[in-house]
Amino acid sequence: MTEFWAAPTRLIPLRAETKLPGSKSLTNRELMLSALAREESLLHRPLRARDTQLMTAAVQALGTQIIAERSSWRITPGRLHAHNAVTVDCGLAGTVMRFVPLLAALNQTDATFDGDAAARARPMAETIAALRSLNVEVTDQGRGVLPFTVHGTGSVDGGRLQIDSAASSQFISALLLAAPAFTRGLTLTHTGDSLPSLTHIAMTVSRLRNRGVDVDDSEPGRWQVAPGPIAGAEVDIEPDLSNAGPFIAAALVTGGSMCIHHWPRETDQPGRLWTSIIEQFGGTFQRDGSAITFYAGRQLSGVDLDLQNAGELTPVVTAIAALAATPSRLRGIGHLRGHETDRLDALTTQINKMGGRVTQSDDGLRIEPAPLHGTVFHTYEDHRMAHAAAVLGLRVPDVQVENIETTSKTYPGFAPAWELLTRP
């Protein structure tokens, strides 16, 4: 029997502060680089959540050793040199299903990749095609999705490669992370009309450079990675600024304030855009040392936002917009139809079920003001959908969230933390 979580409702302004767990995007990139490095690495305050547990299990299956030391992970790289077959559970983690096949190709192994039922709908054709273009043998069912098997030989020649990564920037990040280990490096060109989430690619390039890799990204849509060793590193993992979204939204929709501690002054994370997004909604923010406090404005106004480079913020932004006094338009997010679920359709369905007025376009959503009522809000096993439901519940009584535990993907303990902060 399905259990539902009663989202807390807050009828008075919220004034609170919080600390966030580590960034999933940074943790999994550093895990991948540490697995390919020439010496050991030490990651401080990595995220310990389902997506990163899946990534650690994946790189360990392929020969890497990880030892937990208090709040750190000590990582010793290793490779499989015998043709042992391994199975990699991707869960619903896009970084695992797209990053790790390249690591498998650099091992002498047959690695089968599979995941949750919903993962079998996520686009993987570009990953499979890219591997084959690099002369890596892949066995699949011909549908461009999980499951598939990578038959690694221990080396990848590299060279020149063209791909269309319009469906997900993770295809490009996966190739760039592995490219220094290719015999000839990689010159990668994106051929599609659009490329979402450029901020995530910039994050990947920054992580590579921090480990001594030569990357030329001076030409838009083209990346040249020189072959060579990846240095081991001691890395402090930043807090996950995308997970700041529901807490910032809580301040906006209740007319209050929220202080987020340890906000980095400079970061590649897409979540850094919350400082500009809050202003679009009529709010303000103020930095004090390593903390930023976000304040609601006098009125929660609608927005016109291009979120192409920060698509993961869309569910929470949409929830805020559904509670705003004026219409909103969100653009550049057509690629979200291939995420953990079809996020555009899921948001439209669930908010309209509450009495909302959300319509889809080819590349986004339009949200009109409407009185909302409580209902069961389905998450589709998508942590960002659960975040959106929690935000809506602050202003709409009797929102019952199906599978709030999906938030453990990137934020273990989200529900009790949310209840502690938001209940009067």
N, C-alpha and C positions, 0 to 999 in steps of 0.2 A: 504494500500500500504506500503510495507516494506521500511524503511528508512535505509540508509547505512552511516556509519561514515568514512570520508576520513582520513586515518591514515597519520599523518605528516611524511614528508620525510626530512631527515637531511643529507646534503652533506658535512658538515664541522664538525670537532670534537665537541662533546658536553662537556661542563664543567658546572656542576650544582650540587645542593644539595637539599635534600628533607627530610621530616619527614613522617613516616608511621603510619597508623591507627593501633589499637590494634590487637593482634592475635586472630583469630577466634577459633583456636584449644584450646587456653588457656581460652578464655572467656566462651566457651560452657562447658568445663570441670568444671570450677569454678562455673558456674550456676548450673550444676547438683549436685555438692557437697554441694553448699549452700542450695539447695532445700532439701537435706537429712540431713543437719547439725542439731545439738541440740540447736543452738542459731543463732542469726542473723550474717550476713556477710556484708562486705563493699568492693565492687570491684571498684578500681580507674582506670579510662581511659579504660573501656571496649570497645570492638568494637561495634559500632552501625551500623549494616549492615543487609542485609536480613537474612542470616543464624542465626545471634544472635537474631534478632527480632522473628524469628520462634521459637527459643529455649526459649526465655523469655515468649512468648505466651503459649508455651507448659507447662512449669513448673507452670505458673500462673493458667492455666486450671486445674492443679492437686493440687491446694491449696496453692502454694507459693505466697507471696506478694513481689513485687518489686517496690521500690520508687526511681525515678530518682532524684538525687541531684547534680546539675551542671554537673561535669564530672565524677560522680560516681553513682553506683547503691547500694541502701541499700536493702538487701534481708532478709526477715523473712520467715523461713521454715514453712510449714503447710501440712497437709494431708487431704484428703477427707475421711470422716468416714460414709458417707451414699452412697448407691448404685445409684449414679447419673451418667448418661452416658455423656461422653465428647468426642469431636472430636479433634484430633491433626492434624494440617496441617504441614506436613514435608517439603513442597516445594520440593527442590532438595538437601536438607541438610542431608548428611549421618549421621552426629552426632545426629541430631534430630530423624531420623527414627531408629537409632540403640541404642542410649542412653536412650531415654525417655520411651520406653516400659518397661524397668526394673523399672523405677520410678512408672509407672502406676500399675505394679504388686504389689507394696508396698502400694497402695491406695485401698480403697474399691470403685471400680468404674469399669465400662465398658468403655474402651478407644479405640476408633477407629482411626487408623493411615492411612492416605492417603497423597497424595502429587501431584506434577506436573505430567503431562503425562509421561515425561522422567523418573521420579522417579519410575514408575511402572516396569521399566526394571532393576532396581538395585537389586543385590542379597540380599535377606533377609532370605533365608532358614535357615542359621545358627542361626540367632536371634530367629526365631520362634521355631526351634528345641531345642535351649538352654532353652527357656522359658518353653517348655513342659517337658524337662528333669528335670526342677526345680519344676514340678507339678503345673505350672501356665497354666490355660486354655486359649487357643488361638483359635479363629475362623478365618479361612482364606479360600481362594479359591483353595488351594491345589497346587499352582504354586510357592510358596516360594518367593513371591513379595508382595508389597503393592497392595490393602488395606488388613488390617487384624485388628481384635479386640482382645485386651487383657482384660480378665475378672479378675480384681484384687480382692483379698480377704483381703488386708491390711497387709499381711506378706508373706515372702518367707523363707522356711526352710534353703536352701543352702546345704552345704556339699561338695561332690566331683562331678566334672563335667569334661567331656572331649569334646572338640570341635575341628573341623578343621577350622581354620581361615585364610586359604591360600588366600581367596578372598579379605579379608579386615581385618586389625588390629583393626578396630573399633568394631568388635564383642567382642574381648577380653577386650578392654578399657571399653565398656559398662558394662560388667559383673564385672570388677574390681571396677568401680566407685560405683556400687550399693552394692557390696559384704559386706561392714561393717554393712549394715542394715539388712542383712540376719540373721536369728536366730542362725545358726551355722557357719556363715562366709562362706568362699568358698575356696576350693582347686581346682584350674583350670589347666588343662593340655591341651596343643595344640598337636593334633595328626597328623597334615599334614606334608608333606615333606618340605614345605617352609613357612615362615612367613614374609610378607612384613611390611615395616614401623615400625620396632622395635623402632625407635626413638619416635614415637607417644605413644607406650606402656610405654616406659621409662618416657615420660612426664606425663602419667597418674599415674604411681607409685610415681613419685616425688610429684605430687599434693596431693595424698593420704597421704603420709608421712608428708607433710607440715601441714596437719590437724590432726595429731596425730594418724593416722591409722597404725597398725602393718602389714607390707607387707613383705613376704619372697619371693624374686625372685632369690635366689642364684643358683637354678638349671635351666639351659636353658629350655625354653618351659614349665615352671611350675611356678605358682604363688599361694601363700597361703596368704589369707587375713583373719585376725582375726576379729570376730564380736566385735562391740563396737561403741561408739559414734563417730561421725564426728564433729570435732570442727568448730565453726564459725571462720572466719578469715577476716583480712583486707589485701587485695591483690592488688598489682600494676600489671596490665596487660601489658606485654611486647609488643613492636611493632611487627607486623606480618612480620617475616623475609622471609617467602615465597613470600609475596607481594613485597619484595625488588627486586625480580628477574628481572622484566622488566626494572627497573631503572639501575641495574647493567649491564644488557644486553645492554642498551642504550650506556653506556660508551664503552663497548667492541666493538660493531659493528660500532660505529662512530669514533673509535680511540681516545676517550676522557677520561673523568673522571666523577665520581659521588660520592658525599659524602652523606652517610646515617647517620642521627643523631640518638642518643639514642640506639645504638646497644649494647645489653647486653654483659658483659664480659663472663658470664656463662649462658647457656641456654640449654633447652632440645629440642628446636625447630629444625625441619629438615632443615630450612633455614640457620642455622649456617654453613652448608656445602658450601655456596656460596664462603666463603673465600678460600676453596681448589679448588672449581670448576673453579674460575676465573684464578687460576694459571695453571690449565690444559689447558685452552684456550690461554695461553701465557700472561695473565695479571698479575697484582700485586695489593696488597692492603696495606694500612697503617692506623694504629689506632692512633687517637689523642683524648685522654680522652674518652668521650662516643660516639665519631663519628668514622666511618671507611670510608676512601676514596678508591674507587676502580679505578684502572688505566688500560687502554688497553695496550697491548704489541705492538711490531712493526708489528707483523703479527697475524691475527686471525687463530689459528691452530685448527684442528680437535681434538677430544678427544675420549678416550675409558673409559667409566664410568659405574660403577655398581650403579644404583639409586634405588635399592630395598628398602632402608630405607628412601628415599626421593623422592618417586614417583611423588609427587605433583609439583616438580621442572621440570619435564620432558618436558612439552610443551614449556617453555621458553628456556630450554637447547637445545631442538630440533631446535627452531628458530635460535638460535645462530649458531648451527652446520650447518644449511642450508646455512649460509652466510660465513662459514669458507673456508680456502684455501685448506684444506686437508680433507680426509674422517673422519667420526666419527662413533662410535658404542656405543649404549646405551643398557645396560643389566639389568636384574633383575626386569623388569617392566611389565611382563605379566598381573599382577593383575589390571593394569590400564584399561583393557577392561571392567571392571565392575564399573568404576567411573561415574561421571556425564554423560559421554558418553563413548563409546569405544575410549579412547584417542589415542591409537595406530593407529587405522583405520582412525580416524578423522584427525590426523596430517599427515598421509601418503596421504590421499585424497586431503587435502587442499594445502599442499606444492607441491605435484606433479602437481596439477592443475596450479600452478604458474611456471611450468617448472622444478621443483625440481626432485631429484632422491632419494627418500626415499623408502626403502623396509622393510618389517616386518619379524621378526623371532618369534619363539615361545615365547621368553621372552624379546623382545626388538625391536630396530630399527637400521638400518644402513643408514647413510646419506652421499651421494656422492656430491662433489661440482658440481654446475650447474648454468648457468645464469637464473635468475628468472625474471618474469614479473608480472605486476599488474593484479589483478582480484578481484572478490568478494570472500571474505574469510568468510566462514560460521563458526559460533561458537558453534552450537549445544547446545545452552543455557549453555555453560561451560565457566566460567570466566577465567580459565587458557588458553583456546583456544583463547579468546579475547586478553589476554596478549601476546601470541605468535604472533598474527596478528599485534599488535601494534609494536612489535620489528622488524618484517620483513618489515613493512612499512617504517621504518627509512632508509632503504637502497634500497627499491624497490618502485619506484613511482607508484601511482595510485592503492594502495591497499585499497579496500572498505570493511569495516568490518560490517557484518550483526550482529545486536543486540549487540552493544558495552555495552549497559546498563546491560548486564548479569554480568559485573564486580561489580555491586552493591552487589552481593552475599557476598563479603568480603572487597570491597573497594569502598564505595560510593564516587562519584565524581572523579573516576579514569580518565575518558576521559578529562575533563577540566584541571586536574592536569598534565596529560601527555602532552597536547597541550601547556600549559604554560612553561613547562620545555624544550620541544624538538624543538619548533619552533624557527628559528633564530631571 
